[in-house]
Each structure stands twice: as structure tokens, then as C-alpha cells.
Amino acid sequence: MREEAGYYVIEFQHKAWTMSSAPFNGGCGLRSTYINRHVDSNYSHEVRTEVESFLKRQNLATEDTVVTLTAADVSRYVHASKHVEGWHIDIFLTAGFDNAISIGNRFGKPGTINIAVVTDMPLSEAAMVNMMQSMVEAKSQFMNDYCIKDIRTGKPAPGTSTDTVSLFVVNSEGNIDYAGRLTEAGYYTSMMVYNALALSYR
């Protein structure tokens, strides 16, 4: 992982199996790079065109690079690492909470929680879905516990309108089939997400 002006980048030695809700090159498949990038709070570009232009200016590949965007200060990212049963889990997170919105509210403002987890645990596709669920549940539990509400409706907010979660698995064996919160993988990942959000919120 390296920090640059206005973004940080994680480049994988070998392409990682990926699930991501990122606005650029999200989805499922093999990816080589993850970037979390700061943008202005009034960012209103066509994402694919603008991000491709940005990547070319930085001499970075456009084909298999996942890019998330945030108006938060990316230099204040939180990184945590954990060894679990001989495997590694790393989390990288930035969080802006001003855009917290409740279900049913379609009006928001800038503010994003971007969560990326990188692991060498040999997760199957089903286990990857389990872990993504664990990440999102941990974020929503944090929002509830810290009483972060939608300022428009006054209701509890499970997140912001532009949150992303990204999971990168750098092991292709795929022989771990479960990663829900009762497993070691899901338990520690969800706790890392929760604690990283708590650190970011201070």
C-alpha cells in the first residue's frame, strides 16, 4: 500500500478475486489494484470517463483497477491488520458521516464510508458473499450504536447514500465455504470494520 497526493493505492502481487460495490470497476472478477481517491464535495462528473482520465494521468491501468471516491480526507484512513488461523486480514477504511441517510430518504449530501478488506484466506464465492454481508452488518451496527441519524428524517441511518464495500481475496484455492459472523473469518472482519469506524469517528 502506498499513499499519493489525494489517494492511496493497493497493488496486488497477483490478481485478487474481487467483490466490490465501487463506482469504477466494481462487481466480481479478478482485479490487480485498489484506489481510494479524494474528490471535491461537488463532484458531478461522469464517473467512468473522469476516472479513466485520472488513471491515465497517473500512469495506472484502467482495465482491472477498482476505484472508490470520497470527499473525506483520505490521508486520515484507518488501517488494521489481524492474523486469523494462519491467514491475514487487512482493512483500509475512510469515513465521512455527514451524508448519513435512513431507508426511504433519497436526498443526501457529500459523505461516504469506503471499506476495503484484503485477505489471503482461501474463501469460496459463497464465503466472499458471507464476508461482504459481515462487513455491511458491522457498519450498520456501528451506525446504530453511535446513534448516527439522518438529519432530514431523524431516523437511525444504516450508512450514507454512497458507501462502498470491497473484498479482495489473494488466494484462489477457495476451500473455505463460510465467513459469516459466527466463523473466525467473519467475526474478526466484522469487529475490525466496527472498530475502524469507531476510530474514524473520533
N, C-alpha and C positions, 0 to 999 in steps of 0.2 A: 504494500500500500504506500502511495506517495501523495503528498499534498502539493497542489499547484495554486496559483492565484485564482481564487474563485471556484475551485472544485478540488475534489480528491478522487483518485483513481486506484482501482484494484485490478491488477493484471494477473491472470491465472497462468501457471506454467503449462497446463494442458486445459483444453476447453472444458468448461464445467456444465453439467446438466443443470438446467435453469428453469425455475418458475418465477414469473415476475409480473407485477401489475404496472411496471414503469411505462411512462408515456412514449418512450422511444425504445424500440426493440424489446418490448415486454413479451409476455407469452411463455411458451415452452420450447425447449430445444437446447442446443449447445451454444454457449457464449464464451468469449475469451476475456472480456473486460467489463468492469462496472465503474460508472462515474456518477457521483452525486454533485450536482452543479448549482451554484447560486445564480439566480436571475432576479431582475427587478420585480418589485411587487406588482407592477402594472404590466407584466409580461403578457402579450396577447398575440404572439406570432403563430404561424402555422408550424407546429412542433417539428414535424419530420424535416421540413425544408430548413428551418433555422438551426436545428441541432446538427444536421448533416454538414451545414456550412461551418458551424463551430468546430466539429471534429476534424474537418479538413484543414482548418486554420491551425489546429493543434497537432497535425500530422498523426491523427489517430484513426483507426479503422472504423468505418461506418457499418460494415456488414454484421458483425457479431458483438457490438458494444451496447450494453444496456445503460441508458442514461435516465436518471431521475432529476427533477428540477425542484428548487425550493427558494423562497425568498428569505429563509433563515440563513444565519451566518454559518457557513459550512466549516469554518475554522473551529467552531465550537462543537464539533462532532463528539460523540461518545463512542469509545471502542472498548469492548470487553472480550475476554478470551477464557475458555474453560476446557479442561481435559475431562472427557467422559468415557470411561471404559476403554481407554487406549486411543480414543479418537479426539479430534479437536473441533470446537465450535467457536467461531468468531462472529461478533455482532458489531456493525457500524450503523450509527443512528444519528440523524439530526431531527430536531423537532421545533415546530412553531405551533402555538396553541391558539392564536387569535382567531383562527378560522374554524374553531370547534362548532359543529352543527349537529342538531338532532335529526333523527329519521323523519322525513317528510318536509324538511326545510330545504328548498332549492336555492336559497340566497346565501352566498358566502363572501368572504374576502380573503386576501392572501394569507397563507399559513399552511404548512404541510408537515406531516410526520413521514419521513422516509426511513425504512428499516431494511437493512440488508444482512443476511446471515450467510456465512461461508462455512462449510463443514466438509471434512473428509470421511464422515460416516457414510457407509455404503447403502444409502436409502433407496428403496424402490420408488416407483412413481407414486404408489398409494401412500407410502410413508412421507414422501415430499408434500403431498396434499395435507396429510396429518400435521406436518410441521408448520406449513403455512397457516393452517387453522389455529395451531397453538400460538403462533406469533400474533395473529389478529385478536384472538381472545385475550391475550396478555395486555395488548394495547387497550382494548375496551375495558378490561378490569381496572387498569391504571386510571383511565379517564374517570371511571365511576368512583373509585376510592378517593381520588383527589378532588372530587366534586367539580370537575370541569364541565361547564354548562354552555349551551347555546345562548348567546346573549340576546338573540332575537326572540326565541321562544321560551327561554327559562328552563327548558328540559335538559336532562343529562345528555351529553354528547358522546357517542362512542368513538369519535375521531373527527378529523377535518374532512372537507369535501374533496381533497386532492391527495390523500395519503397513499403511499405505496408500500408494498412488501415485496422483497426479492429474496429468493433462496438459491444458493449456488452450491452444488454438490460436486466435489472434485474427486469422486471415486465412482467408477462405473460398474462395480460389482453388483449393486442393487439387491443385496441379500438381507437387509433389514426392512421388514414389511410394515412396521408400526412406529409412529412417532407422535402419538397423542400425548396429552399431558400426564398420563399415568406411566408412561415409559421414561427411561432415563433421558433419552434424546429430547422428548417433548417437555419434560419437567424443567430441565436446565435451560433449554432455549426460551421457554415462556418466562422463567424467572429472570433471565438475562435481559430480555426485552423490557420487562416491568421495571427492573432496577435501573436500566439505562435511561428510560423515560423519566424516572424519578430524579436522576442526576441532571438530566437536561432541563427539567422543570424548575430547578432551584435558581 
